[in-house]
Amino acid sequence: MSKGTPSKGKHANRKTHVPCRRCGKNAFNIRKGICASCGYGKTTTLRTYSWAKTH
Ligand SMILES: [Zn+2]
């Protein structure tokens, strides 16, 4: 276990995302107060992009 980038470190301690109230995904950024998935906290409508396929 010595090859590659260590995935565990200081980064693992801090949780940046918690379950979103609106979409339920673990994408709500605590520091920003914005959901990375649906845009909760930033926009009242669902965050959607044409390039982002929902399925
Ligand atoms: Zn969300």
mmCIF file of the protein (N, C-alpha, C, O) and its ligand, coordinates in Angstrom:
data_MODEL
# 
_entry.id   MODEL 
# 
loop_
_entity.id 
_entity.type 
_entity.pdbx_number_of_molecules 
1 polymer     1 
2 non-polymer 1 
# 
_entity_poly.entity_id                      1 
_entity_poly.type                           'polypeptide(L)' 
_entity_poly.nstd_linkage                   no 
_entity_poly.nstd_monomer                   no 
_entity_poly.pdbx_seq_one_letter_code       MSKGTPSKGKHANRKTHVPCRRCGKNAFNIRKGICASCGYGKTTTLRTYSWAKTH 
_entity_poly.pdbx_seq_one_letter_code_can   MSKGTPSKGKHANRKTHVPCRRCGKNAFNIRKGICASCGYGKTTTLRTYSWAKTH 
_entity_poly.pdbx_strand_id                 A 
# 
loop_
_entity_poly_seq.entity_id 
_entity_poly_seq.num 
_entity_poly_seq.mon_id 
_entity_poly_seq.hetero 
1 1  MET n 
1 2  SER n 
1 3  LYS n 
1 4  GLY n 
1 5  THR n 
1 6  PRO n 
1 7  SER n 
1 8  LYS n 
1 9  GLY n 
1 10 LYS n 
1 11 HIS n 
1 12 ALA n 
1 13 ASN n 
1 14 ARG n 
1 15 LYS n 
1 16 THR n 
1 17 HIS n 
1 18 VAL n 
1 19 PRO n 
1 20 CYS n 
1 21 ARG n 
1 22 ARG n 
1 23 CYS n 
1 24 GLY n 
1 25 LYS n 
1 26 ASN n 
1 27 ALA n 
1 28 PHE n 
1 29 ASN n 
1 30 ILE n 
1 31 ARG n 
1 32 LYS n 
1 33 GLY n 
1 34 ILE n 
1 35 CYS n 
1 36 ALA n 
1 37 SER n 
1 38 CYS n 
1 39 GLY n 
1 40 TYR n 
1 41 GLY n 
1 42 LYS n 
1 43 THR n 
1 44 THR n 
1 45 THR n 
1 46 LEU n 
1 47 ARG n 
1 48 THR n 
1 49 TYR n 
1 50 SER n 
1 51 TRP n 
1 52 ALA n 
1 53 LYS n 
1 54 THR n 
1 55 HIS n 
# 
loop_
_struct_asym.id 
_struct_asym.entity_id 
A 1 
B 2 
# 
loop_
_chem_comp.id 
_chem_comp.type 
_chem_comp.mon_nstd_flag 
ALA 'L-peptide linking' y 
ARG 'L-peptide linking' y 
ASN 'L-peptide linking' y 
CYS 'L-peptide linking' y 
GLY 'peptide linking'   y 
HIS 'L-peptide linking' y 
ILE 'L-peptide linking' y 
LEU 'L-peptide linking' y 
LYS 'L-peptide linking' y 
MET 'L-peptide linking' y 
PHE 'L-peptide linking' y 
PRO 'L-peptide linking' y 
SER 'L-peptide linking' y 
THR 'L-peptide linking' y 
TRP 'L-peptide linking' y 
TYR 'L-peptide linking' y 
VAL 'L-peptide linking' y 
ZN  non-polymer         . 
# 
_pdbx_entity_nonpoly.entity_id   2 
_pdbx_entity_nonpoly.name        ? 
_pdbx_entity_nonpoly.comp_id     ZN 
# 
_pdbx_nonpoly_scheme.asym_id         B 
_pdbx_nonpoly_scheme.entity_id       2 
_pdbx_nonpoly_scheme.mon_id          ZN 
_pdbx_nonpoly_scheme.ndb_seq_num     1 
_pdbx_nonpoly_scheme.pdb_seq_num     101 
_pdbx_nonpoly_scheme.auth_seq_num    101 
_pdbx_nonpoly_scheme.pdb_mon_id      ZN 
_pdbx_nonpoly_scheme.auth_mon_id     ZN 
_pdbx_nonpoly_scheme.pdb_strand_id   A 
_pdbx_nonpoly_scheme.pdb_ins_code    . 
# 
loop_
_atom_site.group_PDB 
_atom_site.id 
_atom_site.type_symbol 
_atom_site.label_atom_id 
_atom_site.label_alt_id 
_atom_site.label_comp_id 
_atom_site.label_asym_id 
_atom_site.label_entity_id 
_atom_site.label_seq_id 
_atom_site.pdbx_PDB_ins_code 
_atom_site.Cartn_x 
_atom_site.Cartn_y 
_atom_site.Cartn_z 
_atom_site.occupancy 
_atom_site.B_iso_or_equiv 
_atom_site.pdbx_formal_charge 
_atom_site.auth_seq_id 
_atom_site.auth_comp_id 
_atom_site.auth_asym_id 
_atom_site.auth_atom_id 
_atom_site.pdbx_PDB_model_num 
ATOM   1   N  N  . MET A 1 1  ? 0.844   -1.210 0.000   1.00 0.00 ? 1   MET A N  1 
ATOM   2   C  CA . MET A 1 1  ? 0.000   0.000  0.000   1.00 0.00 ? 1   MET A CA 1 
ATOM   3   C  C  . MET A 1 1  ? 0.872   1.251  0.000   1.00 0.00 ? 1   MET A C  1 
ATOM   4   O  O  . MET A 1 1  ? 0.758   2.101  0.883   1.00 0.00 ? 1   MET A O  1 
ATOM   5   N  N  . SER A 1 2  ? 1.721   1.349  -0.976  1.00 0.00 ? 2   SER A N  1 
ATOM   6   C  CA . SER A 1 2  ? 2.584   2.512  -1.000  1.00 0.00 ? 2   SER A CA 1 
ATOM   7   C  C  . SER A 1 2  ? 2.494   3.264  -2.317  1.00 0.00 ? 2   SER A C  1 
ATOM   8   O  O  . SER A 1 2  ? 3.002   4.376  -2.460  1.00 0.00 ? 2   SER A O  1 
ATOM   9   N  N  . LYS A 1 3  ? 1.847   2.639  -3.252  1.00 0.00 ? 3   LYS A N  1 
ATOM   10  C  CA . LYS A 1 3  ? 1.726   3.309  -4.539  1.00 0.00 ? 3   LYS A CA 1 
ATOM   11  C  C  . LYS A 1 3  ? 0.485   4.199  -4.589  1.00 0.00 ? 3   LYS A C  1 
ATOM   12  O  O  . LYS A 1 3  ? -0.479  3.994  -3.852  1.00 0.00 ? 3   LYS A O  1 
ATOM   13  N  N  . GLY A 1 4  ? 0.534   5.163  -5.453  1.00 0.00 ? 4   GLY A N  1 
ATOM   14  C  CA . GLY A 1 4  ? -0.629  6.012  -5.681  1.00 0.00 ? 4   GLY A CA 1 
ATOM   15  C  C  . GLY A 1 4  ? -0.731  7.141  -4.683  1.00 0.00 ? 4   GLY A C  1 
ATOM   16  O  O  . GLY A 1 4  ? 0.068   7.253  -3.753  1.00 0.00 ? 4   GLY A O  1 
ATOM   17  N  N  . THR A 1 5  ? -1.722  7.968  -4.894  1.00 0.00 ? 5   THR A N  1 
ATOM   18  C  CA . THR A 1 5  ? -1.944  9.108  -4.013  1.00 0.00 ? 5   THR A CA 1 
ATOM   19  C  C  . THR A 1 5  ? -2.701  8.656  -2.769  1.00 0.00 ? 5   THR A C  1 
ATOM   20  O  O  . THR A 1 5  ? -3.746  8.014  -2.883  1.00 0.00 ? 5   THR A O  1 
ATOM   21  N  N  . PRO A 1 6  ? -2.206  8.971  -1.621  1.00 0.00 ? 6   PRO A N  1 
ATOM   22  C  CA . PRO A 1 6  ? -2.934  8.634  -0.394  1.00 0.00 ? 6   PRO A CA 1 
ATOM   23  C  C  . PRO A 1 6  ? -4.300  9.306  -0.393  1.00 0.00 ? 6   PRO A C  1 
ATOM   24  O  O  . PRO A 1 6  ? -4.405  10.531 -0.467  1.00 0.00 ? 6   PRO A O  1 
ATOM   25  N  N  . SER A 1 7  ? -5.325  8.501  -0.310  1.00 0.00 ? 7   SER A N  1 
ATOM   26  C  CA . SER A 1 7  ? -6.663  9.074  -0.364  1.00 0.00 ? 7   SER A CA 1 
ATOM   27  C  C  . SER A 1 7  ? -7.125  9.567  0.999   1.00 0.00 ? 7   SER A C  1 
ATOM   28  O  O  . SER A 1 7  ? -8.037  10.386 1.111   1.00 0.00 ? 7   SER A O  1 
ATOM   29  N  N  . LYS A 1 8  ? -6.476  9.051  2.024   1.00 0.00 ? 8   LYS A N  1 
ATOM   30  C  CA . LYS A 1 8  ? -6.863  9.496  3.357   1.00 0.00 ? 8   LYS A CA 1 
ATOM   31  C  C  . LYS A 1 8  ? -5.860  10.527 3.867   1.00 0.00 ? 8   LYS A C  1 
ATOM   32  O  O  . LYS A 1 8  ? -4.655  10.429 3.635   1.00 0.00 ? 8   LYS A O  1 
ATOM   33  N  N  . GLY A 1 9  ? -6.388  11.487 4.546   1.00 0.00 ? 9   GLY A N  1 
ATOM   34  C  CA . GLY A 1 9  ? -5.523  12.546 5.038   1.00 0.00 ? 9   GLY A CA 1 
ATOM   35  C  C  . GLY A 1 9  ? -6.365  13.586 5.728   1.00 0.00 ? 9   GLY A C  1 
ATOM   36  O  O  . GLY A 1 9  ? -7.407  13.270 6.303   1.00 0.00 ? 9   GLY A O  1 
ATOM   37  N  N  . LYS A 1 10 ? -5.931  14.803 5.676   1.00 0.00 ? 10  LYS A N  1 
ATOM   38  C  CA . LYS A 1 10 ? -6.689  15.879 6.300   1.00 0.00 ? 10  LYS A CA 1 
ATOM   39  C  C  . LYS A 1 10 ? -8.030  16.086 5.612   1.00 0.00 ? 10  LYS A C  1 
ATOM   40  O  O  . LYS A 1 10 ? -9.002  16.558 6.200   1.00 0.00 ? 10  LYS A O  1 
ATOM   41  N  N  . HIS A 1 11 ? -8.034  15.714 4.353   1.00 0.00 ? 11  HIS A N  1 
ATOM   42  C  CA . HIS A 1 11 ? -9.244  15.927 3.570   1.00 0.00 ? 11  HIS A CA 1 
ATOM   43  C  C  . HIS A 1 11 ? -10.412 15.084 4.074   1.00 0.00 ? 11  HIS A C  1 
ATOM   44  O  O  . HIS A 1 11 ? -11.573 15.477 3.951   1.00 0.00 ? 11  HIS A O  1 
ATOM   45  N  N  . ALA A 1 12 ? -10.095 13.929 4.639   1.00 0.00 ? 12  ALA A N  1 
ATOM   46  C  CA . ALA A 1 12 ? -11.156 13.005 5.042   1.00 0.00 ? 12  ALA A CA 1 
ATOM   47  C  C  . ALA A 1 12 ? -11.846 13.442 6.327   1.00 0.00 ? 12  ALA A C  1 
ATOM   48  O  O  . ALA A 1 12 ? -12.973 13.028 6.600   1.00 0.00 ? 12  ALA A O  1 
ATOM   49  N  N  . ASN A 1 13 ? -11.186 14.265 7.105   1.00 0.00 ? 13  ASN A N  1 
ATOM   50  C  CA . ASN A 1 13 ? -11.768 14.683 8.377   1.00 0.00 ? 13  ASN A CA 1 
ATOM   51  C  C  . ASN A 1 13 ? -12.951 15.612 8.212   1.00 0.00 ? 13  ASN A C  1 
ATOM   52  O  O  . ASN A 1 13 ? -13.954 15.525 8.921   1.00 0.00 ? 13  ASN A O  1 
ATOM   53  N  N  . ARG A 1 14 ? -12.797 16.484 7.271   1.00 0.00 ? 14  ARG A N  1 
ATOM   54  C  CA . ARG A 1 14 ? -13.766 17.554 7.122   1.00 0.00 ? 14  ARG A CA 1 
ATOM   55  C  C  . ARG A 1 14 ? -14.891 17.130 6.198   1.00 0.00 ? 14  ARG A C  1 
ATOM   56  O  O  . ARG A 1 14 ? -14.646 16.733 5.059   1.00 0.00 ? 14  ARG A O  1 
ATOM   57  N  N  . LYS A 1 15 ? -16.101 17.209 6.672   1.00 0.00 ? 15  LYS A N  1 
ATOM   58  C  CA . LYS A 1 15 ? -17.170 16.901 5.726   1.00 0.00 ? 15  LYS A CA 1 
ATOM   59  C  C  . LYS A 1 15 ? -17.709 18.180 5.131   1.00 0.00 ? 15  LYS A C  1 
ATOM   60  O  O  . LYS A 1 15 ? -18.054 19.136 5.825   1.00 0.00 ? 15  LYS A O  1 
ATOM   61  N  N  . THR A 1 16 ? -17.765 18.155 3.850   1.00 0.00 ? 16  THR A N  1 
ATOM   62  C  CA . THR A 1 16 ? -18.185 19.343 3.129   1.00 0.00 ? 16  THR A CA 1 
ATOM   63  C  C  . THR A 1 16 ? -19.630 19.235 2.663   1.00 0.00 ? 16  THR A C  1 
ATOM   64  O  O  . THR A 1 16 ? -20.318 20.237 2.473   1.00 0.00 ? 16  THR A O  1 
ATOM   65  N  N  . HIS A 1 17 ? -20.067 18.006 2.485   1.00 0.00 ? 17  HIS A N  1 
ATOM   66  C  CA . HIS A 1 17 ? -21.411 17.812 1.976   1.00 0.00 ? 17  HIS A CA 1 
ATOM   67  C  C  . HIS A 1 17 ? -22.261 16.961 2.921   1.00 0.00 ? 17  HIS A C  1 
ATOM   68  O  O  . HIS A 1 17 ? -21.815 15.940 3.447   1.00 0.00 ? 17  HIS A O  1 
ATOM   69  N  N  . VAL A 1 18 ? -23.475 17.409 3.114   1.00 0.00 ? 18  VAL A N  1 
ATOM   70  C  CA . VAL A 1 18 ? -24.437 16.660 3.914   1.00 0.00 ? 18  VAL A CA 1 
ATOM   71  C  C  . VAL A 1 18 ? -25.648 16.387 3.034   1.00 0.00 ? 18  VAL A C  1 
ATOM   72  O  O  . VAL A 1 18 ? -25.808 17.029 1.996   1.00 0.00 ? 18  VAL A O  1 
ATOM   73  N  N  . PRO A 1 19 ? -26.502 15.451 3.427   1.00 0.00 ? 19  PRO A N  1 
ATOM   74  C  CA . PRO A 1 19 ? -27.698 15.174 2.632   1.00 0.00 ? 19  PRO A CA 1 
ATOM   75  C  C  . PRO A 1 19 ? -28.540 16.422 2.413   1.00 0.00 ? 19  PRO A C  1 
ATOM   76  O  O  . PRO A 1 19 ? -28.835 17.167 3.348   1.00 0.00 ? 19  PRO A O  1 
ATOM   77  N  N  . CYS A 1 20 ? -28.914 16.628 1.177   1.00 0.00 ? 20  CYS A N  1 
ATOM   78  C  CA . CYS A 1 20 ? -29.687 17.804 0.809   1.00 0.00 ? 20  CYS A CA 1 
ATOM   79  C  C  . CYS A 1 20 ? -31.144 17.641 1.199   1.00 0.00 ? 20  CYS A C  1 
ATOM   80  O  O  . CYS A 1 20 ? -31.720 16.558 1.096   1.00 0.00 ? 20  CYS A O  1 
ATOM   81  N  N  . ARG A 1 21 ? -31.715 18.731 1.643   1.00 0.00 ? 21  ARG A N  1 
ATOM   82  C  CA . ARG A 1 21 ? -33.099 18.716 2.091   1.00 0.00 ? 21  ARG A CA 1 
ATOM   83  C  C  . ARG A 1 21 ? -34.064 18.540 0.919   1.00 0.00 ? 21  ARG A C  1 
ATOM   84  O  O  . ARG A 1 21 ? -35.159 17.998 1.069   1.00 0.00 ? 21  ARG A O  1 
ATOM   85  N  N  . ARG A 1 22 ? -33.640 18.999 -0.222  1.00 0.00 ? 22  ARG A N  1 
ATOM   86  C  CA . ARG A 1 22 ? -34.535 18.975 -1.372  1.00 0.00 ? 22  ARG A CA 1 
ATOM   87  C  C  . ARG A 1 22 ? -34.373 17.731 -2.251  1.00 0.00 ? 22  ARG A C  1 
ATOM   88  O  O  . ARG A 1 22 ? -35.355 17.073 -2.596  1.00 0.00 ? 22  ARG A O  1 
ATOM   89  N  N  . CYS A 1 23 ? -33.128 17.420 -2.606  1.00 0.00 ? 23  CYS A N  1 
ATOM   90  C  CA . CYS A 1 23 ? -32.944 16.282 -3.509  1.00 0.00 ? 23  CYS A CA 1 
ATOM   91  C  C  . CYS A 1 23 ? -32.532 15.017 -2.765  1.00 0.00 ? 23  CYS A C  1 
ATOM   92  O  O  . CYS A 1 23 ? -32.580 13.920 -3.320  1.00 0.00 ? 23  CYS A O  1 
ATOM   93  N  N  . GLY A 1 24 ? -32.125 15.176 -1.498  1.00 0.00 ? 24  GLY A N  1 
ATOM   94  C  CA . GLY A 1 24 ? -31.799 14.003 -0.702  1.00 0.00 ? 24  GLY A CA 1 
ATOM   95  C  C  . GLY A 1 24 ? -30.425 13.428 -0.959  1.00 0.00 ? 24  GLY A C  1 
ATOM   96  O  O  . GLY A 1 24 ? -30.018 12.458 -0.320  1.00 0.00 ? 24  GLY A O  1 
ATOM   97  N  N  . LYS A 1 25 ? -29.717 14.022 -1.888  1.00 0.00 ? 25  LYS A N  1 
ATOM   98  C  CA . LYS A 1 25 ? -28.377 13.539 -2.180  1.00 0.00 ? 25  LYS A CA 1 
ATOM   99  C  C  . LYS A 1 25 ? -27.366 14.160 -1.213  1.00 0.00 ? 25  LYS A C  1 
ATOM   100 O  O  . LYS A 1 25 ? -27.590 15.223 -0.634  1.00 0.00 ? 25  LYS A O  1 
ATOM   101 N  N  . ASN A 1 26 ? -26.270 13.465 -1.070  1.00 0.00 ? 26  ASN A N  1 
ATOM   102 C  CA . ASN A 1 26 ? -25.211 13.963 -0.196  1.00 0.00 ? 26  ASN A CA 1 
ATOM   103 C  C  . ASN A 1 26 ? -24.395 14.994 -0.956  1.00 0.00 ? 26  ASN A C  1 
ATOM   104 O  O  . ASN A 1 26 ? -23.214 14.796 -1.243  1.00 0.00 ? 26  ASN A O  1 
ATOM   105 N  N  . ALA A 1 27 ? -25.056 16.098 -1.274  1.00 0.00 ? 27  ALA A N  1 
ATOM   106 C  CA . ALA A 1 27 ? -24.424 17.081 -2.145  1.00 0.00 ? 27  ALA A CA 1 
ATOM   107 C  C  . ALA A 1 27 ? -24.568 18.500 -1.626  1.00 0.00 ? 27  ALA A C  1 
ATOM   108 O  O  . ALA A 1 27 ? -24.135 19.451 -2.277  1.00 0.00 ? 27  ALA A O  1 
ATOM   109 N  N  . PHE A 1 28 ? -25.177 18.645 -0.454  1.00 0.00 ? 28  PHE A N  1 
ATOM   110 C  CA . PHE A 1 28 ? -25.352 19.989 0.085   1.00 0.00 ? 28  PHE A CA 1 
ATOM   111 C  C  . PHE A 1 28 ? -24.068 20.453 0.749   1.00 0.00 ? 28  PHE A C  1 
ATOM   112 O  O  . PHE A 1 28 ? -23.636 19.890 1.755   1.00 0.00 ? 28  PHE A O  1 
ATOM   113 N  N  . ASN A 1 29 ? -23.470 21.471 0.182   1.00 0.00 ? 29  ASN A N  1 
ATOM   114 C  CA . ASN A 1 29 ? -22.214 21.996 0.708   1.00 0.00 ? 29  ASN A CA 1 
ATOM   115 C  C  . ASN A 1 29 ? -22.476 22.869 1.923   1.00 0.00 ? 29  ASN A C  1 
ATOM   116 O  O  . ASN A 1 29 ? -23.187 23.871 1.843   1.00 0.00 ? 29  ASN A O  1 
ATOM   117 N  N  . ILE A 1 30 ? -21.897 22.478 3.040   1.00 0.00 ? 30  ILE A N  1 
ATOM   118 C  CA . ILE A 1 30 ? -22.138 23.206 4.285   1.00 0.00 ? 30  ILE A CA 1 
ATOM   119 C  C  . ILE A 1 30 ? -21.557 24.607 4.228   1.00 0.00 ? 30  ILE A C  1 
ATOM   120 O  O  . ILE A 1 30 ? -22.211 25.573 4.620   1.00 0.00 ? 30  ILE A O  1 
ATOM   121 N  N  . ARG A 1 31 ? -20.353 24.715 3.749   1.00 0.00 ? 31  ARG A N  1 
ATOM   122 C  CA . ARG A 1 31 ? -19.669 26.009 3.743   1.00 0.00 ? 31  ARG A CA 1 
ATOM   123 C  C  . ARG A 1 31 ? -20.319 26.996 2.789   1.00 0.00 ? 31  ARG A C  1 
ATOM   124 O  O  . ARG A 1 31 ? -20.454 28.180 3.098   1.00 0.00 ? 31  ARG A O  1 
ATOM   125 N  N  . LYS A 1 32 ? -20.718 26.501 1.633   1.00 0.00 ? 32  LYS A N  1 
ATOM   126 C  CA . LYS A 1 32 ? -21.358 27.379 0.656   1.00 0.00 ? 32  LYS A CA 1 
ATOM   127 C  C  . LYS A 1 32 ? -22.844 27.547 0.933   1.00 0.00 ? 32  LYS A C  1 
ATOM   128 O  O  . LYS A 1 32 ? -23.440 28.577 0.620   1.00 0.00 ? 32  LYS A O  1 
ATOM   129 N  N  . GLY A 1 33 ? -23.429 26.508 1.530   1.00 0.00 ? 33  GLY A N  1 
ATOM   130 C  CA . GLY A 1 33 ? -24.858 26.536 1.761   1.00 0.00 ? 33  GLY A CA 1 
ATOM   131 C  C  . GLY A 1 33 ? -25.627 26.278 0.487   1.00 0.00 ? 33  GLY A C  1 
ATOM   132 O  O  . GLY A 1 33 ? -26.783 26.673 0.340   1.00 0.00 ? 33  GLY A O  1 
ATOM   133 N  N  . ILE A 1 34 ? -24.966 25.615 -0.417  1.00 0.00 ? 34  ILE A N  1 
ATOM   134 C  CA . ILE A 1 34 ? -25.572 25.337 -1.712  1.00 0.00 ? 34  ILE A CA 1 
ATOM   135 C  C  . ILE A 1 34 ? -25.464 23.852 -2.040  1.00 0.00 ? 34  ILE A C  1 
ATOM   136 O  O  . ILE A 1 34 ? -24.433 23.223 -1.803  1.00 0.00 ? 34  ILE A O  1 
ATOM   137 N  N  . CYS A 1 35 ? -26.532 23.312 -2.583  1.00 0.00 ? 35  CYS A N  1 
ATOM   138 C  CA . CYS A 1 35 ? -26.474 21.922 -3.002  1.00 0.00 ? 35  CYS A CA 1 
ATOM   139 C  C  . CYS A 1 35 ? -25.810 21.843 -4.377  1.00 0.00 ? 35  CYS A C  1 
ATOM   140 O  O  . CYS A 1 35 ? -26.183 22.556 -5.309  1.00 0.00 ? 35  CYS A O  1 
ATOM   141 N  N  . ALA A 1 36 ? -24.831 20.971 -4.478  1.00 0.00 ? 36  ALA A N  1 
ATOM   142 C  CA . ALA A 1 36 ? -24.100 20.823 -5.731  1.00 0.00 ? 36  ALA A CA 1 
ATOM   143 C  C  . ALA A 1 36 ? -24.930 20.089 -6.773  1.00 0.00 ? 36  ALA A C  1 
ATOM   144 O  O  . ALA A 1 36 ? -24.643 20.152 -7.968  1.00 0.00 ? 36  ALA A O  1 
ATOM   145 N  N  . SER A 1 37 ? -25.950 19.401 -6.315  1.00 0.00 ? 37  SER A N  1 
ATOM   146 C  CA . SER A 1 37 ? -26.738 18.603 -7.237  1.00 0.00 ? 37  SER A CA 1 
ATOM   147 C  C  . SER A 1 37 ? -27.957 19.349 -7.776  1.00 0.00 ? 37  SER A C  1 
ATOM   148 O  O  . SER A 1 37 ? -28.173 19.410 -8.986  1.00 0.00 ? 37  SER A O  1 
ATOM   149 N  N  . CYS A 1 38 ? -28.753 19.917 -6.860  1.00 0.00 ? 38  CYS A N  1 
ATOM   150 C  CA . CYS A 1 38 ? -29.994 20.554 -7.313  1.00 0.00 ? 38  CYS A CA 1 
ATOM   151 C  C  . CYS A 1 38 ? -29.957 22.068 -7.174  1.00 0.00 ? 38  CYS A C  1 
ATOM   152 O  O  . CYS A 1 38 ? -30.862 22.755 -7.647  1.00 0.00 ? 38  CYS A O  1 
ATOM   153 N  N  . GLY A 1 39 ? -28.923 22.593 -6.533  1.00 0.00 ? 39  GLY A N  1 
ATOM   154 C  CA . GLY A 1 39 ? -28.798 24.036 -6.428  1.00 0.00 ? 39  GLY A CA 1 
ATOM   155 C  C  . GLY A 1 39 ? -29.581 24.630 -5.277  1.00 0.00 ? 39  GLY A C  1 
ATOM   156 O  O  . GLY A 1 39 ? -29.806 25.840 -5.236  1.00 0.00 ? 39  GLY A O  1 
ATOM   157 N  N  . TYR A 1 40 ? -29.998 23.794 -4.341  1.00 0.00 ? 40  TYR A N  1 
ATOM   158 C  CA . TYR A 1 40 ? -30.747 24.265 -3.195  1.00 0.00 ? 40  TYR A CA 1 
ATOM   159 C  C  . TYR A 1 40 ? -29.901 25.245 -2.386  1.00 0.00 ? 40  TYR A C  1 
ATOM   160 O  O  . TYR A 1 40 ? -28.752 24.952 -2.054  1.00 0.00 ? 40  TYR A O  1 
ATOM   161 N  N  . GLY A 1 41 ? -30.463 26.394 -2.075  1.00 0.00 ? 41  GLY A N  1 
ATOM   162 C  CA . GLY A 1 41 ? -29.716 27.411 -1.356  1.00 0.00 ? 41  GLY A CA 1 
ATOM   163 C  C  . GLY A 1 41 ? -29.247 28.514 -2.290  1.00 0.00 ? 41  GLY A C  1 
ATOM   164 O  O  . GLY A 1 41 ? -28.909 29.616 -1.857  1.00 0.00 ? 41  GLY A O  1 
ATOM   165 N  N  . LYS A 1 42 ? -29.234 28.199 -3.567  1.00 0.00 ? 42  LYS A N  1 
ATOM   166 C  CA . LYS A 1 42 ? -28.772 29.172 -4.549  1.00 0.00 ? 42  LYS A CA 1 
ATOM   167 C  C  . LYS A 1 42 ? -29.915 29.594 -5.458  1.00 0.00 ? 42  LYS A C  1 
ATOM   168 O  O  . LYS A 1 42 ? -30.079 30.767 -5.791  1.00 0.00 ? 42  LYS A O  1 
ATOM   169 N  N  . THR A 1 43 ? -30.695 28.602 -5.843  1.00 0.00 ? 43  THR A N  1 
ATOM   170 C  CA . THR A 1 43 ? -31.798 28.873 -6.736  1.00 0.00 ? 43  THR A CA 1 
ATOM   171 C  C  . THR A 1 43 ? -33.078 28.215 -6.231  1.00 0.00 ? 43  THR A C  1 
ATOM   172 O  O  . THR A 1 43 ? -33.046 27.156 -5.604  1.00 0.00 ? 43  THR A O  1 
ATOM   173 N  N  . THR A 1 44 ? -34.174 28.850 -6.509  1.00 0.00 ? 44  THR A N  1 
ATOM   174 C  CA . THR A 1 44 ? -35.448 28.301 -6.057  1.00 0.00 ? 44  THR A CA 1 
ATOM   175 C  C  . THR A 1 44 ? -35.935 27.201 -6.986  1.00 0.00 ? 44  THR A C  1 
ATOM   176 O  O  . THR A 1 44 ? -36.764 26.366 -6.625  1.00 0.00 ? 44  THR A O  1 
ATOM   177 N  N  . THR A 1 45 ? -35.390 27.232 -8.188  1.00 0.00 ? 45  THR A N  1 
ATOM   178 C  CA . THR A 1 45 ? -35.746 26.176 -9.132  1.00 0.00 ? 45  THR A CA 1 
ATOM   179 C  C  . THR A 1 45 ? -34.653 25.121 -9.116  1.00 0.00 ? 45  THR A C  1 
ATOM   180 O  O  . THR A 1 45 ? -33.551 25.359 -8.624  1.00 0.00 ? 45  THR A O  1 
ATOM   181 N  N  . LEU A 1 46 ? -34.960 23.990 -9.642  1.00 0.00 ? 46  LEU A N  1 
ATOM   182 C  CA . LEU A 1 46 ? -33.969 22.920 -9.652  1.00 0.00 ? 46  LEU A CA 1 
ATOM   183 C  C  . LEU A 1 46 ? -32.810 23.279 -10.567 1.00 0.00 ? 46  LEU A C  1 
ATOM   184 O  O  . LEU A 1 46 ? -32.989 23.797 -11.670 1.00 0.00 ? 46  LEU A O  1 
ATOM   185 N  N  . ARG A 1 47 ? -31.626 22.987 -10.073 1.00 0.00 ? 47  ARG A N  1 
ATOM   186 C  CA . ARG A 1 47 ? -30.429 23.238 -10.859 1.00 0.00 ? 47  ARG A CA 1 
ATOM   187 C  C  . ARG A 1 47 ? -30.362 22.218 -11.988 1.00 0.00 ? 47  ARG A C  1 
ATOM   188 O  O  . ARG A 1 47 ? -30.139 21.029 -11.758 1.00 0.00 ? 47  ARG A O  1 
ATOM   189 N  N  . THR A 1 48 ? -30.551 22.687 -13.168 1.00 0.00 ? 48  THR A N  1 
ATOM   190 C  CA . THR A 1 48 ? -30.499 21.748 -14.298 1.00 0.00 ? 48  THR A CA 1 
ATOM   191 C  C  . THR A 1 48 ? -29.632 22.335 -15.404 1.00 0.00 ? 48  THR A C  1 
ATOM   192 O  O  . THR A 1 48 ? -29.621 23.543 -15.641 1.00 0.00 ? 48  THR A O  1 
ATOM   193 N  N  . TYR A 1 49 ? -28.924 21.465 -16.056 1.00 0.00 ? 49  TYR A N  1 
ATOM   194 C  CA . TYR A 1 49 ? -28.115 21.873 -17.199 1.00 0.00 ? 49  TYR A CA 1 
ATOM   195 C  C  . TYR A 1 49 ? -28.429 20.914 -18.341 1.00 0.00 ? 49  TYR A C  1 
ATOM   196 O  O  . TYR A 1 49 ? -28.723 19.736 -18.142 1.00 0.00 ? 49  TYR A O  1 
ATOM   197 N  N  . SER A 1 50 ? -28.354 21.468 -19.534 1.00 0.00 ? 50  SER A N  1 
ATOM   198 C  CA . SER A 1 50 ? -28.674 20.652 -20.700 1.00 0.00 ? 50  SER A CA 1 
ATOM   199 C  C  . SER A 1 50 ? -27.676 19.530 -20.888 1.00 0.00 ? 50  SER A C  1 
ATOM   200 O  O  . SER A 1 50 ? -28.008 18.460 -21.399 1.00 0.00 ? 50  SER A O  1 
ATOM   201 N  N  . TRP A 1 51 ? -26.445 19.790 -20.466 1.00 0.00 ? 51  TRP A N  1 
ATOM   202 C  CA . TRP A 1 51 ? -25.419 18.771 -20.621 1.00 0.00 ? 51  TRP A CA 1 
ATOM   203 C  C  . TRP A 1 51 ? -25.448 17.722 -19.523 1.00 0.00 ? 51  TRP A C  1 
ATOM   204 O  O  . TRP A 1 51 ? -24.803 16.677 -19.616 1.00 0.00 ? 51  TRP A O  1 
ATOM   205 N  N  . ALA A 1 52 ? -26.208 18.024 -18.488 1.00 0.00 ? 52  ALA A N  1 
ATOM   206 C  CA . ALA A 1 52 ? -26.280 17.075 -17.387 1.00 0.00 ? 52  ALA A CA 1 
ATOM   207 C  C  . ALA A 1 52 ? -27.484 16.151 -17.573 1.00 0.00 ? 52  ALA A C  1 
ATOM   208 O  O  . ALA A 1 52 ? -28.633 16.549 -17.381 1.00 0.00 ? 52  ALA A O  1 
ATOM   209 N  N  . LYS A 1 53 ? -27.196 14.952 -17.938 1.00 0.00 ? 53  LYS A N  1 
ATOM   210 C  CA . LYS A 1 53 ? -28.262 13.986 -18.138 1.00 0.00 ? 53  LYS A CA 1 
ATOM   211 C  C  . LYS A 1 53 ? -28.707 13.425 -16.795 1.00 0.00 ? 53  LYS A C  1 
ATOM   212 O  O  . LYS A 1 53 ? -27.891 13.042 -15.957 1.00 0.00 ? 53  LYS A O  1 
ATOM   213 N  N  . THR A 1 54 ? -30.003 13.388 -16.618 1.00 0.00 ? 54  THR A N  1 
ATOM   214 C  CA . THR A 1 54 ? -30.523 12.902 -15.349 1.00 0.00 ? 54  THR A CA 1 
ATOM   215 C  C  . THR A 1 54 ? -30.466 11.373 -15.292 1.00 0.00 ? 54  THR A C  1 
ATOM   216 O  O  . THR A 1 54 ? -30.519 10.781 -14.214 1.00 0.00 ? 54  THR A O  1 
ATOM   217 N  N  . HIS A 1 55 ? -30.359 10.747 -16.454 1.00 0.00 ? 55  HIS A N  1 
ATOM   218 C  CA . HIS A 1 55 ? -30.265 9.288  -16.437 1.00 0.00 ? 55  HIS A CA 1 
ATOM   219 C  C  . HIS A 1 55 ? -29.398 8.777  -17.569 1.00 0.00 ? 55  HIS A C  1 
ATOM   220 O  O  . HIS A 1 55 ? -29.210 7.568  -17.705 1.00 0.00 ? 55  HIS A O  1 
HETATM 221 ZN ZN . ZN  B 2 .  ? -30.039 19.091 -3.541  1.00 0.00 2 101 ZN  A ZN 1 
# 
